[in-house]
């Protein structure tokens, strides 16, 4: 057992170091190579380590202790076109790991306990600032190249316990402790705007799994919202050099409140014959909680000027996001006792309207196609696959542009995501 925890510690350190490089946070809405390969239609399946995310009640299907390591590798390509300014650009070429580490141990034939660390979802983008010079305040005189970058995301630790109420019904619950962050760089009033904030939030996931037979199961999952107070620094690098303002410092402490939204889902899975599993999910996200992301600072003059038309630009983000439902379908076909093939599809509607489109907090509708395979023995399970998110280009609404809520032009995004996981069974 001591060796197990040494291994756990080494892998945990690796995960934390990987997370330090996890900079984009584009929303993948999922966890686990098998689950992702099945299009994320996993609430009623939930038969591996990723059940902690999809439906913790499914962990009761494990009868041995196991340690799992997982990672997605995000390869995004964002696009932005605005013909009147001659802009036709893509995001900088980057790859971003989104790792997870889990350990589970049955405490009895009905009770299982576990601990999971994983990178949560978010949004963001990295752009070359040179083509965006036409958006500088004071253009054409201000031709400085600014950073245009954003990242919103988090790392969650989830202790979990699952209990088999009967042979056909199980319950599970997790405590979600999330370290969240928001970083932003953009041009504001002829100066470089830089924001770096972070904070801690708490929530829970509750799941139920009803499996009346080996051929059919139904699952329910509910994730509570997590309100996180983000604190950090906001800087304007040259403001007082360009426009001296007494009592208006170029660096202040900023506080935001951001809510990771409520999430709920229902799924069914059935086996028309022994080798084939077909699963369907409907998953609801209360994105309306991100209608706005307010902000305040420790300086009275800054607080007075945080709104629309202020000297530092619009610091309180107005997203006007709406609730959305994803519909998912996935299949798993066993080629043999050791090998499986998987595939899936889901539609992920954009939560934000055309009236608030911007390049730093992208909101795109995706058609998502997935595929993968699995190999397992009594001691190891290896799963791998990929997810391709094909985004639909969106044109900013004219009224939103006039109101300075949206950046004019056409916004797009596509993401390729290879995934892999390894489980060691003890």
C-alpha positions in Angstrom: 0.0 0.0 0.0 2.9 2.4 0.7 4.2 1.9 -2.8 0.7 2.7 -4.2 0.7 6.1 -2.5 4.3 6.8 -3.6 3.1 6.2 -7.2 0.0 8.3 -6.5 2.2 11.2 -5.3 4.5 11.1 -8.3 1.6 11.1 -10.7 -0.1 13.9 -8.8 3.0 16.0 -9.0 3.1 15.3 -12.8 -0.6 16.3 -13.1 0.0 19.6 -11.2 3.0 20.4 -13.4 0.9 19.6 -16.5 -1.9 21.8 -15.3 0.6 24.7 -15.0 0.8 24.5 -18.8 -2.9 24.1 -19.2 -3.5 27.6 -20.5 -6.5 27.8 -22.8 -9.4 26.1 -21.0 -11.6 25.6 -24.1 -14.7 23.8 -23.0 -14.7 20.1 -23.6 -17.6 19.2 -21.4 -16.2 15.9 -20.2 -13.6 13.6 -18.7 -12.4 10.1 -19.5 -11.1 8.5 -22.7 -13.9 5.9 -22.8 -16.6 8.3 -22.0 -15.4 10.9 -24.5 -15.0 8.3 -27.2 -18.7 7.5 -26.7 -19.7 11.1 -27.2 -20.0 11.7 -23.5 -23.2 9.7 -23.4 -22.1 8.1 -20.2 -24.5 8.9 -17.3 -26.2 5.5 -17.5 -22.9 3.7 -18.3 -20.5 5.2 -15.7 -18.5 2.1 -15.3 -14.9 3.5 -15.0 -13.0 6.2 -13.1 -14.7 9.0 -15.0 -18.0 8.2 -13.3 -16.9 10.8 -10.7 -17.7 13.4 -13.4 -20.6 11.8 -15.2 -22.4 9.9 -12.4 -20.7 9.0 -9.2 -23.2 6.2 -8.4 -21.6 4.2 -11.2 -18.5 3.7 -9.1 -20.3 0.9 -7.3 -19.6 -1.2 -10.4 -16.0 -1.4 -9.3 -15.0 -4.4 -7.2 -11.3 -3.8 -6.9 -9.0 -0.9 -6.0 -7.6 1.0 -9.0 -5.5 4.0 -10.0 -6.1 5.9 -13.3 -4.2 8.5 -15.2 -6.0 10.4 -18.0 -5.2 13.4 -20.3 -6.9 15.2 -23.1 -4.7 17.2 -25.4 -6.5 20.3 -26.8 -5.5 21.5 -30.2 -7.7 24.5 -30.9 -7.9 26.7 -34.0 -9.9 29.9 -33.5 -10.6 32.2 -36.5 -11.6 35.8 -36.7 -12.5 37.8 -39.9 -13.4 41.4 -40.3 -13.1 42.6 -43.9 -13.4 46.4 -43.3 -10.2 46.3 -41.2 -8.5 43.7 -43.4 -8.4 41.2 -40.6 -8.4 37.4 -41.3 -6.5 35.6 -38.6 -6.2 32.4 -36.6 -5.3 31.8 -32.9 -1.6 31.1 -32.1 -0.7 27.4 -32.6 -0.7 25.8 -29.2 -1.6 22.5 -27.5 -3.0 22.3 -24.0 -3.1 19.2 -21.7 -6.2 18.7 -19.5 -5.2 15.9 -17.1 -6.9 13.8 -14.4 -5.8 11.4 -11.7 -8.1 9.1 -9.7 -7.9 6.5 -7.0 -10.8 4.3 -5.8 -11.0 1.6 -3.2 -14.0 -0.6 -2.3 -14.5 -0.5 1.5 -17.1 -3.3 1.3 -19.2 -5.0 -1.3 -21.6 -2.1 -1.2 -19.4 1.0 -0.4 -16.6 2.5 -2.4 -14.5 5.6 -1.6 -12.2 7.6 -4.0 -10.3 10.8 -4.7 -10.0 12.5 -8.1 -8.0 15.5 -9.3 -8.9 16.9 -12.8 -8.8 20.0 -14.9 -12.3 21.5 -15.3 -13.7 23.2 -18.3 -13.4 26.9 -19.3 -12.9 29.1 -22.3 -10.1 31.3 -23.7 -7.9 32.2 -26.7 -4.5 33.4 -27.7 -4.2 35.9 -30.6 -1.4 37.6 -32.5 -1.9 41.3 -31.6 -0.4 42.8 -34.7 -3.4 42.2 -37.0 -5.7 43.6 -34.2 -4.0 47.1 -34.2 -7.1 48.6 -36.0 -9.0 48.0 -32.7 -6.6 50.0 -30.7 -8.0 53.1 -28.9 -6.6 56.2 -30.8 -6.0 54.3 -34.0 -4.4 55.2 -36.5 -2.0 57.1 -34.2 -1.7 54.2 -31.7 0.0 51.4 -33.6 1.4 49.6 -30.6 1.1 45.8 -30.7 -0.8 44.6 -27.6 -1.3 41.1 -26.1 -4.8 39.7 -26.8 -5.1 36.6 -24.6 -7.5 35.1 -22.2 -7.9 31.9 -20.1 -10.7 30.9 -17.7 -10.6 27.5 -16.0 -9.9 25.5 -12.9 -8.6 22.4 -11.2 -11.0 20.4 -9.1 -10.3 17.9 -6.2 -13.3 15.6 -5.6 -13.5 13.1 -2.8 -16.3 10.7 -3.6 -18.3 8.0 -1.9 -20.8 5.6 -3.6 -23.2 3.2 -2.0 -25.0 0.2 -3.5 -28.5 0.5 -2.0 -29.5 -2.8 -3.7 -28.4 -5.0 -6.5 -30.3 -2.7 -8.9 -29.9 0.8 -7.4 -26.9 2.9 -6.4 -26.2 6.4 -5.1 -23.1 8.5 -5.2 -22.0 11.9 -4.1 -18.8 14.0 -4.4 -17.5 17.2 -2.8 -16.0 19.4 -5.5 -13.3 21.8 -4.4 -12.3 24.0 -7.3 -9.4 26.3 -7.8 -10.5 28.7 -10.4 -8.6 31.4 -12.4 -9.2 34.2 -14.9 -6.4 35.9 -16.8 -7.0 38.6 -19.4 -4.8 40.7 -21.6 -6.1 43.3 -24.1 -5.8 46.9 -25.2 -7.6 49.5 -23.2 -7.3 53.3 -23.7 -3.8 53.2 -25.3 -2.4 50.9 -22.7 -1.9 47.2 -22.0 -4.7 45.9 -19.8 -3.5 42.8 -17.7 -5.6 41.0 -15.2 -4.7 37.9 -13.1 -7.2 36.6 -10.6 -7.8 33.3 -8.8 -10.0 31.8 -6.0 -11.6 28.7 -4.4 -15.1 27.5 -4.7 -17.1 24.5 -3.4 -19.9 22.4 -4.8 -21.2 18.8 -5.0 -22.2 16.2 -7.6 -25.1 13.8 -6.8 -25.8 10.8 -8.9 -28.2 7.8 -9.1 -28.0 4.7 -11.2 -30.8 2.2 -11.7 -29.9 -1.0 -13.4 -32.9 -3.4 -13.4 -31.0 -5.9 -15.7 -27.7 -6.4 -17.5 -29.4 -5.1 -20.6 -30.7 -1.8 -19.5 -29.8 1.1 -17.1 -30.8 4.6 -16.4 -28.8 7.3 -14.7 -29.4 10.8 -13.2 -26.8 13.4 -12.2 -26.9 16.8 -10.6 -24.0 19.2 -10.1 -24.5 22.2 -7.8 -23.3 25.6 -9.0 -20.0 26.8 -7.6 -19.6 30.5 -6.9 -16.0 31.6 -6.8 -14.7 34.9 -5.7 -11.6 35.6 -7.8 -9.0 38.1 -6.4 -5.9 39.4 -8.0 -4.1 42.2 -9.8 -5.3 44.5 -12.6 -2.6 46.6 -14.3 -2.5 49.3 -17.0 1.2 49.4 -18.0 1.5 53.0 -19.4 -1.7 54.8 -18.5 -0.3 57.6 -16.4 2.5 58.1 -18.9 0.0 58.7 -21.7 -2.9 60.3 -19.8 -1.8 61.4 -16.3 -4.7 61.1 -13.8 -4.1 62.1 -10.2 -5.3 59.5 -7.7 -5.8 56.9 -10.4 -3.1 54.1 -9.9 -2.0 51.9 -12.7 -2.2 48.8 -10.5 -5.0 47.8 -8.2 -6.5 44.7 -6.6 -9.6 43.5 -8.5 -12.3 41.1 -7.3 -14.8 39.2 -9.5 -17.5 36.8 -8.7 -17.9 34.0 -11.3 -20.3 31.1 -11.1 -19.5 27.6 -12.5 -23.1 26.8 -13.4 -25.5 24.1 -12.3 -25.4 21.0 -14.5 -28.0 18.2 -14.7 -28.4 15.2 -16.9 -30.3 12.0 -17.6 -29.1 9.0 -19.6 -30.2 5.6 -20.7 -28.1 2.7 -21.9 -29.2 -0.6 -23.3 -27.7 -3.7 -24.9 -29.6 -5.1 -27.9 -27.1 -8.0 -27.7 -24.2 -8.8 -25.4 -21.4 -7.2 -27.4 -23.1 -3.9 -28.2 -24.0 -1.0 -25.8 -25.9 2.0 -27.0 -26.3 5.1 -24.8 -28.3 8.3 -25.0 -27.9 11.4 -22.8 -29.5 14.8 -22.4 -27.4 17.3 -20.4 -28.5 20.7 -19.2 -26.2 23.6 -18.2 -27.4 26.7 -16.5 -25.2 29.1 -18.5 -27.6 31.9 -17.6 -25.6 32.3 -14.4 -22.9 33.8 -16.5 -25.1 36.6 -17.8 -22.5 39.0 -16.3 -19.2 38.7 -14.5 -19.1 41.8 -12.3 -15.9 43.4 -10.9 -14.8 45.9 -8.3 -11.4 47.1 -7.1 -9.8 48.5 -3.9 -9.7 52.0 -5.5 -12.8 54.3 -5.5 -11.9 56.1 -8.8 -11.4 52.7 -10.5 -14.8 51.5 -9.2 -16.5 54.6 -10.5 -15.0 54.0 -14.0 -15.6 50.2 -14.3 -18.7 50.5 -16.6 -19.4 51.1 -20.2 -17.4 54.0 -21.7 -15.0 54.2 -18.8 -11.4 55.2 -19.2 -10.3 51.6 -18.7 -12.9 50.1 -21.0 -15.6 47.6 -20.0 -14.2 45.6 -17.1 -17.5 44.1 -16.0 -18.1 41.4 -18.7 -21.6 41.4 -20.2 -22.0 37.9 -21.7 -25.8 37.5 -21.8 -25.4 33.7 -22.0 -28.4 31.5 -22.0 -29.1 28.0 -20.7 -28.4 25.1 -23.1 -29.0 21.4 -23.5 -26.6 18.9 -25.1 -28.0 15.8 -26.7 -25.5 12.9 -26.9 -25.3 9.4 -28.3 -22.6 6.8 -28.0 -21.8 3.1 -28.8 -19.4 0.6 -27.5 -18.8 -2.7 -29.4 -16.7 -5.5 -28.0 -14.6 -7.1 -30.7 -13.4 -9.7 -28.1 -13.0 -10.1 -24.4 -10.1 -7.6 -24.4 -10.8 -5.2 -27.3 -13.6 -2.6 -27.8 -14.4 -0.1 -30.5 -16.4 3.1 -29.7 -18.0 6.1 -31.4 -20.3 9.0 -30.6 -21.8 12.3 -31.5 -23.2 15.3 -29.6 -24.4 18.8 -30.4 -23.1 21.6 -28.1 -25.1 24.8 -28.7 -23.4 28.1 -28.1 -24.5 29.7 -24.8 -23.8 33.3 -25.9 -25.8 35.4 -28.4 -24.3 37.1 -31.5 -24.8 40.4 -29.6 -21.9 39.7 -27.2 -19.4 37.8 -29.5 -15.7 38.6 -28.8 -12.4 37.0 -29.5 -11.4 36.6 -25.8 -14.4 34.7 -24.5 -15.5 32.7 -27.5 -19.0 31.2 -27.8 -19.4 28.8 -30.7 -21.9 26.0 -31.5 -20.2 22.6 -32.1 -21.1 19.5 -33.9 -18.9 17.0 -32.1 -17.7 13.6 -33.5 -15.9 11.1 -31.4 -14.2 7.7 -31.8 -11.8 5.4 -29.8 -10.9 2.0 -28.6 -10.3 0.1 -25.4 -8.0 -2.8 -24.3 -8.3 -4.4 -20.9 -7.0 -7.3 -18.9 -7.4 -8.3 -15.2 -4.6 -5.9 -14.3 -4.7 -2.9 -16.7 -7.2 -1.0 -18.8 -5.9 1.2 -21.7 -8.4 3.6 -23.4 -7.7 6.0 -26.2 -9.6 8.1 -28.7 -10.3 11.5 -30.1 -12.9 14.2 -30.2 -13.4 16.6 -33.1 -15.4 19.8 -32.3 -16.5 21.4 -35.6 -17.6 24.9 -34.8 -20.1 26.9 -36.8 -18.9 30.4 -37.8 -21.0 33.2 -36.3 -21.3 36.9 -37.4 -21.5 39.5 -34.6 -24.9 41.3 -34.3 -24.8 44.9 -35.5 -26.8 46.1 -32.4 -24.2 44.4 -30.2 -21.4 46.1 -32.0 -23.0 49.5 -31.7 -23.5 49.0 -28.0 -19.9 47.9 -27.7 -20.8 44.5 -26.4 -19.5 42.6 -29.5 -16.5 42.7 -31.7 -17.6 43.1 -35.4 -16.9 40.3 -37.9 -17.0 36.5 -38.2 -16.0 34.3 -35.2 -15.1 30.6 -35.5 -13.5 27.7 -33.7 -12.5 24.1 -34.3 -10.8 21.8 -31.8 -9.1 18.4 -32.2 -8.7 16.5 -28.9 -6.8 13.2 -28.7 -7.4 11.4 -25.3 -5.7 8.6 -23.5 -6.0 6.9 -20.1 -4.4 4.1 -18.2 -5.9 2.2 -15.3 -4.0 -0.1 -13.0 -6.2 -2.6 -11.0 -4.9 -3.9 -7.7 
